[in-house]
Amino acid sequence: MRILGVDFGRRRIGLALSDPTATLARPWRVLEIAAGATPAVAAAELSAIVAAARARPDDDADIGAIVVGLPRRLNGEDTDQTQPAREFASTLASLTGLDVTLQDERLTSHEAESRLAERERDWRRRKARLDAAAAAVILQEYLDTRK
């Protein structure tokens, strides 16, 4: 069973998948969201992707749980994105029937940017992969704390 990691954003949603043993996370893809879309619309779009992945005949695509990054300020207070992320996670749980866990995502984008910068000098290429890389950081932190 794989776990899907999600970095929820207003314009893009970064996705990462764990390996079948739920030990390692890797960036998967970025879902572009229409400007002004609500968290419910974004959750419906992602739910369709999850359903398609789960419908594949191989066991490697079986997504059994979802981890959504929860935006927080460094001092732990909510940001303007915290409530939309909670709404997104709640709607996603309803639509997919999967367990959806919220994972603190403080500094994950910064960490993902640093990791990408080590391998990719072109900032345009890094930017295109940043959301999926941040989702992988969120998911890996979750996987590491489960042990």
C-alpha positions in Angstrom: 0.0 0.0 0.0 1.3 3.4 -1.0 0.6 6.7 0.8 0.0 9.9 -1.1 1.6 13.1 0.1 0.0 16.4 -0.8 1.3 20.0 -0.7 -1.9 22.0 -1.1 -1.7 25.4 -2.7 -4.0 28.0 -4.3 -2.6 27.4 -7.8 -0.8 24.1 -7.7 -1.0 20.9 -5.7 2.2 19.0 -5.3 1.9 15.2 -5.1 4.3 12.6 -3.8 4.0 8.8 -3.4 5.6 6.5 -1.0 7.1 3.2 -2.0 4.9 0.1 -1.5 6.4 -0.5 2.0 5.6 3.1 3.0 9.2 3.8 3.9 10.4 6.3 1.3 8.7 9.2 -0.4 9.4 10.5 -3.9 7.9 13.4 -5.9 5.2 12.3 -8.3 3.5 15.1 -10.1 2.0 18.6 -9.9 -1.7 19.3 -10.3 -2.5 22.7 -11.7 -5.6 24.3 -10.2 -7.8 26.9 -11.9 -7.5 30.4 -10.5 -10.2 31.0 -7.8 -11.0 27.3 -7.4 -12.3 26.4 -4.0 -10.7 23.7 -1.8 -13.7 21.4 -2.6 -13.1 21.8 -6.4 -9.4 21.1 -5.9 -10.3 18.0 -3.7 -12.6 16.7 -6.4 -9.9 17.0 -9.1 -7.4 15.2 -6.8 -10.0 12.6 -5.9 -10.3 11.7 -9.6 -6.5 11.2 -9.9 -6.6 9.0 -6.8 -9.5 6.9 -8.2 -7.6 6.4 -11.5 -4.4 5.4 -9.7 -6.3 2.9 -7.4 -8.1 1.4 -10.5 -4.9 0.3 -12.1 -4.5 -3.4 -12.0 -1.1 -3.5 -10.3 -0.7 -3.4 -6.6 2.1 -0.8 -6.8 -0.6 1.9 -7.5 -2.8 1.1 -4.6 -3.1 4.3 -2.5 -4.3 3.4 0.9 -3.9 6.7 2.8 -3.3 10.4 2.2 -1.2 12.9 4.1 -1.9 16.6 3.5 0.5 19.4 4.5 -0.9 21.8 7.1 0.5 25.3 6.7 1.5 27.0 10.0 3.7 29.9 10.9 7.0 29.2 12.6 5.4 30.0 16.0 2.7 27.4 15.3 -0.2 29.9 14.6 -2.5 29.4 11.6 -1.8 31.1 8.3 -4.4 32.3 5.7 -3.9 28.9 4.0 -4.5 26.7 7.2 -8.3 26.7 7.0 -8.5 26.0 3.2 -6.0 23.1 3.7 -8.3 21.7 6.4 -11.3 22.0 4.2 -9.5 20.4 1.3 -8.4 17.5 3.5 -11.9 17.0 4.9 -13.5 17.0 1.4 -10.8 14.7 0.1 -11.5 12.2 2.9 -15.2 12.2 2.1 -14.6 11.8 -1.7 -12.0 9.1 -1.5 -13.1 7.2 1.6 -9.4 7.1 2.6 -7.8 8.1 5.9 -6.5 11.7 5.4 -3.9 12.9 8.0 -2.7 16.5 8.4 1.0 16.9 8.7 2.8 20.1 9.8 4.5 21.5 6.8 6.6 24.4 8.3 9.7 25.0 6.2 9.1 22.1 3.8 9.1 24.3 0.7 12.4 25.9 1.8 13.9 22.4 2.4 12.6 21.2 -1.0 14.1 24.3 -2.7 17.4 23.6 -1.1 17.5 20.0 -2.1 16.5 20.9 -5.7 19.1 23.6 -5.9 21.8 21.1 -5.2 20.9 19.2 -8.4 19.3 21.8 -10.7 20.9 25.2 -11.3 18.1 26.5 -13.5 15.4 28.1 -11.3 12.7 27.7 -13.9 13.1 23.9 -13.8 13.3 23.9 -10.0 10.1 26.0 -9.8 8.2 23.5 -12.0 9.2 20.6 -9.6 9.1 22.5 -6.3 5.5 21.6 -5.3 6.0 17.8 -5.8 9.3 18.0 -4.0 7.7 19.8 -1.1 5.0 17.1 -1.0 7.8 14.5 -0.8 9.3 16.3 2.2 5.9 16.4 3.9 5.3 12.7 3.2 8.8 11.7 4.3 8.4 13.5 7.6 5.1 11.7 8.1 6.7 8.3 7.3 9.6 8.9 9.6 7.4 9.8 12.5 5.2 6.7 12.1 8.0 4.3 12.9 
